[in-house]
Amino acid sequence: MSNDAPDAAPETAAAPGTPAPGTPAPDTRAPRTAAPAVRLPAGVVTRYAIGSIGTGGFATLPGLVLTYYLTDSLGVAALVAGIVITAAKIWDVVIDPVVGALSDRELARRGSRRRLMLVGAGTIWLFFALTFSAPASFGPVVGAGWVLLAFLLTATSFSLFQVPYIALPAELTPGYDERTRLLTWRVVVLTLAILLFGAGGPILRDSTGDPATGYLLMGVVSGVVLTVGMLVATTVAGRAARAAAPSRAASPALPGGIRAHYAAAIATLRRSAPFRALLLTYLLQALATGLMLAGAQYVATWVLHSQAAVTLLFVALIAPAFLAAPLWGAVSARTGKERAFAAAGILFGVAALALLGLQWAPGAWAYIPVAVAGVAYAGMQSLPMAMLPDVISHDERTHGPGRAGAFSGVWTAGETVGFALGAAVLSLTLAVTGYVSSTAAVTVVQPDAAVTGIVVAFSALPAALIALSLVSLRRYRLRRSDIDVG
């Protein structure tokens, strides 16, 4: 894969009016202009959006219950549980850039990214179910190892689907606003999936009355739903490949090898300042939302003292998000995606900080700021995902086509880092504040410091991370005029 900016000029004596030796040669290619944006058929938008059932389910359910499953069903110490989840996510980060480069090679050689998507979609159901089927009777050490291995395999399947999936919007349409439309409806389905898995998963788990069979039932049903949603989305890969055919014909040669794949990923970060700014912003926000997601079960159990509260928290968060996603699309059409994205972040940060009041007055009032955070969350998901294809198009215009997979691989790795660190920060907070792990059959009392740590991890820490993300967003410079070039 070609992964560098324009080559340096040869180190020979410079003729008058030419760059000095060693100076990067100017890009002499004619600027690429965006093709007229054709409105995507509703069927394409719908099928692409349905893929977010898989994305939302994988991001939500493990983040919500996996740490709790390890600490309160398998008896794994909180710090060890954090290490298990973080190790699995680190593996995801390692393979995402490779999958991205492989996706570009598949497009160049076979004319479609679909094959990798099919492999991921066809295997994730099994590995997801295995993640929640560890035998508690074998003890916490075996349980931790079982979950680690199964979750590694699940993460691999997810990466094979997700990385090509994220690359598709840049190929489906060149239009600034049409991409917002495509990604807005993706987020509508994403929020619905989060609600489905976030609320329905714990209901399935609790439906049997036995934690072991309950988690297994949840894993099997959820895994099948993940696969179905992903398989539907693979049907748009062919259309994206046809739309990308002219650019593919002009694409540079794509060298193979793991080293070349990582070089391509690093090159995307080096040459694209908009991508660096957007990725860092999204990573910090993924860390904030991942921290709140992982903490919701603990807030329900130890702060609100209600197992049903975890379902209510998700309804409060996702129902407003489901309704607000189209609203953020309308706001971005008026103000620009980057300004709407900043507004969503500010709103989320304020709502998260308000939840710090749970420390002194736990109660049902918490569902109000959670609902406000849900409105903001819709924008925090749809807008950066609509900005990523703009970044890819801008890079294609200035450095040539053929690297969408490399961008999506790095993006998925960054998103994974954020969510993985969310669970890790929560586990570290629990360990530092003296959280007492237990098996499902044992009742414990948590120290006051542990309960305080749960509240802080659910409120103040996410708010601080959102504030940092807004600083990095200020470095994002792309505007509509940079994308919709006539």
Secondary structure by P-SEA (a helix, b strand, c coil): ccccccccccccccccccccccccccccccbbbbcccccccaaaaaaaaaaaaaaaaaaccccccaaaaacccccccaaaaaaaaaaaaaaaaaaaaaaaaaaaaaaaacccccaaaaaaaacaaaaaaaaacccccccaaaaaaaaaaaaaaaaaaaaacccccccccccccccaaaaaaaaaaaaaaaaaaaaaaaaaaaaaaaccccaaaaaaaaaaaaaaaaaaaaaaaacaaaaaaaaaaaaaaacccccccaaaaaaaaaaaaaccaaaaaaaaaaaaaaaaaaaaaaaaaaaacccccccaaaaaaaaaccaaaaaaaaaaaaaaaaccaaaaaaaaaaaaaaaaaaaccccccccccaaaaaaaaaaaaaaacaaaaaaaaaaaaaaaaccccccaaaaaaaaaaaaaaaaaaaaaaaaaaaaaabbbbbcccbbbbbcaaaaaaaaaaacaaaaaaaaaaaaaaccccccccccccc
